[in-house]
Amino acid sequence: MPRFRILPLLGLVFCCIGASLAASPTSPLTAATVAVSNTSALSRFAPIPVDAIYAPVQPNGTADDALASGRVVRSTFPMAARARKAWRIAFLFPHIKDPYWVACSSALISEAHRLGVAIDILPAAGYDDLQGQLQHMDDAIAARYDAIVVSPIGITANNASIAKARAAGIPVFELANDSRSDDLTIKITTSLREMGRQATRWVLDDARKRGLKTVNLALLPGPLGAGWVKGEVDGTRYAAQVADINVNIIDIRYGDSDAGEQAELANQMLAKHGNKIDYVLACTACAPAAIAPLKAAGLNHKIKLVAFDLTGDIAEAIRSGEIAAAADTRAVSQARVAINAAVNVLEGRQRKRPHTLLIQLGVVDQQNFATYPFESSIAPENYKLQLKYEPGKG
């Protein structure tokens, strides 16, 4: 598959510093290319557009509930100053099986170097490995990290472990995946409902251009019970309900974001509904996995594939026409805000903390592909997966 090159915008430079691990064969790291002018330079990023949400907010709510109930201030999140001490921060990922989490790790490693803090990324084995993530939380508490950043596997399943860390005096932040815990210091995510709405709005605009009077959607949203999955499905349903044309969601198939499992779900969906489907909306790992089944069924020219998020693989597939469009939760920007927000709290720099920081979404298709700021979402080409950085030992 040919590569594309994305030129750096706003002076953003990525670096790959510290002890590196070999790239996992299940983590496709080279689908997208980011031009890096100096791989040994420190990372830089322009202020990131966010919606800062302040309490009071709905108790035990999602980030979207906070958006609906709290005081919202649209602003930008700037780079934090270098830390005065080498704080130790643990990041609990659900897995590292797809490029989304690889992109997050690239941002964390470069920012840890710039900020002068130590980080450990502790991935579970997947969305079916809740116990693994809970064990990582217990281990992080026992190791007395200064802060913990969790990307929860479950919308409520991680709540007790988050409360345990808070009771131990360790601030806990949320990255990307949402939860209903009220024990978090700050949530850093996006409007997950808006992610679903944005993807569906693109579908509706495209359907009008095609002259469709009725649109049949099928969804491969990811693992049932994950907060981001509920958000994208709820957002899709809402956009379908208020659409000015008839929209039918004729199938939803949930499953772990494993490429093999998602390909099988796509095969099942196409075998059952085939020619009835106009668009398939699919998650980060789900969308690339659906490409081959669509081609094998001979339906890739009839059914348009739209992604709920953006990775290097998805960007390459948009460039080639195999995926029509993608909403974008900007994984790199989310990770940068998370580690910078954690350092600001540890340094005691914030007088009034927001409850939630929502990174503003994007949408990319072939029309805006040439000018899209991919560096806010995708790891650079030369990044090798790293799960650890310690100042002075890079």
Beta strands, then each sheet from edge to edge (+ up, - down):
strand 1: 5-6
strand 2: 33-34
strand 3: 48-54
strand 4: 71-77
strand 5: 88-93
strand 6: 118-123
strand 7: 147-150
strand 8: 172-175
strand 9: 186-189
strand 10: 214-222
strand 11: 246-254
strand 12: 279-282
strand 13: 304-307
strand 14: 325-328
strand 15: 356-359
strand 16: 362-365
strand 17: 388-389
sheet 1: 1+ 2+
sheet 2: 4+ 3- 15+ 9+ 8+ 7+ 5+ 6+ 17-
sheet 3: 11+ 10+ 12+ 13+ 14+ 16-
end
